Amino acid sequence: MTVSTHFKDDWKLIQMVYIYSVWILALLIILNGVFGNFSSLGISLSLIGAGLAFALQQVILSFAAWFLIIIKRPYKVGDRIYIKGKDILGDVEDITMLFTLLKEVTPNDTVTGKNVIIPNSTVFLEPIINYTYDVPYIWLSVPIDITYESEMALAEKIIFEVAKEVAGEEMRKAAYNIKQKTPESVQVEFAKEEPVLRVEFGASSVIIMVRVLCYPKQVPAIRSEIYRRLLIEVNKPENKDKVEIAYPHMELVFHDEVMSERMKSYLDRKHSE
């Protein structure tokens, strides 16, 4: 996030505090006119306040949470957050005195366009994961399943080069920003300028996980582009049959000991044709 963006956010908060302060002051002046003097006003406000405090617990809690949000900034406009207890993932669009507005994001990182309104009191009541707290980037993991018969070295080379073509420039920018804004202990794991590969054994395939850094809103486009270019590469004549994308299928194996004579003759006839 640039300095100008930080300035805009701070200025917006100052404006909000100023507006609310003016309204509170105006309300006090009106109440003083109604009750005649501040001593009577103080007694009346105490009684009214006790009743309101009980009736408006959640509202008061959300208002207190608003102060926490603008001062400590557990999240800010533009951050991608996940509320564990509510299973809500979204991008922060706006923060008001009582509510936070999110743009809903699906588990596969697609922005739905729907608005999710949560009370600010959520910061006191639920664990909140902020994916972009320090820097506005997240790790995107793209799994690619290949067959066990594929040439592993060639498969890794193709996947790495495809991911680098798609996200390499963005990763270099992200690594630079991370180095500027985070301690060295964080940089070791996150300030990567090139894609990272991880290999796992699956039930019927080898899973090569390629990880890249990107902005949250770029996730669907980058994932799609990696898959698209990878499919083109593995289907090139020089790579065909050397690297194969795994997919669910069934293979039937007939053993002579359990086959009937009729089945054996049928298979022999088909084989001879």
N, C-alpha and C positions, 0 to 999 in steps of 0.2 A: 504494500500500500504506500502511496507517495505521501510526501509532506503536505501537499495541498489537500489531499483527501482527509488526512488527520485534522487539518485546520477546519475544513468544512464540518466534520463531525463535532469538533469542540464548539464551533460557533453555533451549530444547531442546538447543542445542549444548553449553552448559555442563553439562547433565545427562549428555550422551553422554561428554564428556571426563572427567567425574568417575567414571562407571561404568567406563570403560576403564582409568583410572588405578588404581582399586581392584583390578581384576582383575590388572593387571600386578604391583602390590605384593604381592598374595596369592600369585601364582605365584613371585615371588622368594623369599618367606618359605618356601614349600614346598620349593623347590629347595635353599635353604640348609640346611633340615633334612635333606634327602637326602644332600647332599655334605659336610656337617659344618662347613664354614667358607667365608667369602666368597672367599678366595684360590683354593681348589680349585674353587669355583663359577665364578670368573672364567675360569680356564683351560678348564674344561669348556664353559662357555658360548661361549668364543671358537671352539673347535673345532666345536661344534654349530652356532654361528651361521654359520660359513663354509660349511658344507654346506647349511644351510637357505637362505642367501642365494642360492646357485646354483639350488637346487631350486624356490624360491618367488619367483622374480624378479617375476612378474606380481602376486603377492599383495603383496609389499613395495612395488611401484610403485603399486598401488591404495591402499595404506595411506598412502603419502606424498602421493598425489593428494588423499586425503580431507582432510589437513591444509591443502593448498592451497585446496580448495573452501570449507572453513569459515572460513579466514582472509581470502583474497582474493575469495571469492564470484564466480567466473566465472558461476555460476548458483546459484539457490536454489529452494526449494520454491515452486511456483506459476509459475515461468518456463516459457516455450515455447522449446525449443531444437531446433536442427537439426544433426545430425552428418554432415558432408559426405561423408567417406570411407565411411561405412556407409549413407548415404541413409536416416537415421532421423529422423523428426520426432515430437516428443512433448512433453507437459507434465510437468514434474518433480513427482512425488508424494512421494518420500522419498529421503533421502541417508543411507546407512549407512556403516560404516567401510570396506567394500570395494566396495559396489555402489550405483548410482543407479537408482531405479525411475521409469520413465516411463509415462505413459498414451499409447498410440499415437494419432497423428493422421495422417489421410490427406492427400495433396497438396491436396485441396479443403477442408482445414481441418475435417473431420469427425472427432470423437473416436470411435474404434472401441470403446473399453472394454477393449481388450487391454493387458496389461502387457508392457513391454519392460525387461529388466534389462541394464544395461551396467556394465562394470567402471569404477571411478573413474579408472583409468589412462588412460582415453580422453582425458582433458583434456591429457595429455602427448603423445598419439600422433595425434590427429585434430583438424582445425579444427572448432570448435564455434561456430555462429551462435546468439546469444541475442537473440530478438525482443523481449524485455521486460526488458532489462538495467536501463535507467534508469527507465522507467515501465511499468506493466502494460498498455499499449495497443499495438496494431499497426494498420498501414494495410490496409484491405480494399479491393481494386479489383474493381469489378463491371462487366464489359463488356456493353454493349447494342448490338446490330447493328440499324441501321435502313436502309431503302432509300435510294438516291441521290435518289429522287424526293420524299422526305419534306421537310417544311419544317424546316430545321435549327434556326432560332431557337425555334420552338415545341417541337421535340423536346428541346432543351437545357433549356428552361424547365420542361417536364414532369418530366424526369429529375432536375433539381436539386431541385425542390419535393418530389418523392417521397422522395429520399434525405434531405432535410432533415427531413421528417416522421418518418422511420424512425429516423435516427441523430443528429439535430440536438442533442437534449438531452445525449446521451452525449458528443458532440464538444465541447460547451461545458465539460463537467466535465473531459474529457481535456486540453483546451487549458489550463485553469487549473492542473491538476497539472503539466503539462509546463513551464509558465512558472515554477512554484515549484521545480522540481527539475533543470532543465537550463540551460546557458548560452544567451545570446542568439543565438549562431550556430546553435544547434540549433532554437531557437524559430521562426526565420524560415520554416523548411521544415515543421515538424511541429506547431506550436501553432496549428492551424487550427480555427476555431469553426464553419465551414460546409463542406459537401461541396465537393470540387474536381473539375472536369470536364477531361478530356483527349480530344482528337479525333484519330482516325487513319483513313487510307484503307485499306479492305480490298479484296479481289479482287472482291467483288460486293456490298459494303455499306459504309456509314460506321459506324465503331466509336466510340461515345461511352463513354469509360471514366469512371465516377464513383467517386471515392475517399472513404472515410469512416474515421474513427478508432473503434476499439471494442476491447473485451476479446477475447482470442483465442477463448474458448469461446462468444462471441456470434456469431462469423462465420457459421455455417450459417443461423442464424435470421434475421439481418439481411439476408443475401444473398437468402434466400427471400422475405422480406417486401418487399424492394425490387422484385423481379421480379413478385410478386403484385399489388402496388399499381400498378405501371407498366402491366401488362396491362389493369387496370381503367380506367386513365386514357386510354390510347390508343384504347380501344373506346367511349369516351363519344361521343355524337352530334356534339358540337362539335369533336372531334378526329379522328373516323373519316375515313379516306382522306387526312388531312393528315400524319399520322405513321404509318408502317407498319413493323412489326417484320420484318426481313429473315429469310429462311429458305432453305435450299437447294432449288432447283427448276430445271427445264429448260424452255427456250423454243425451239420449233422455228420456223424461218423458211424458207418455201418461195420460191424464186426461179423466175420464169417460164422463164428460160433452161434450167434443168436439169430441170424437171418434164415428165413425159410428158403427152400429150393426155388420156389416161385419168384421170390424177390431177387435171388442171385441170378436167375436166368434173365430177369427183366433188366437188371443193371448191366449184365454182360452184353445184352443186345444193344442197349443204349450206348455203351462204351465202344462197341464195334462200329456203330453208325458214325 
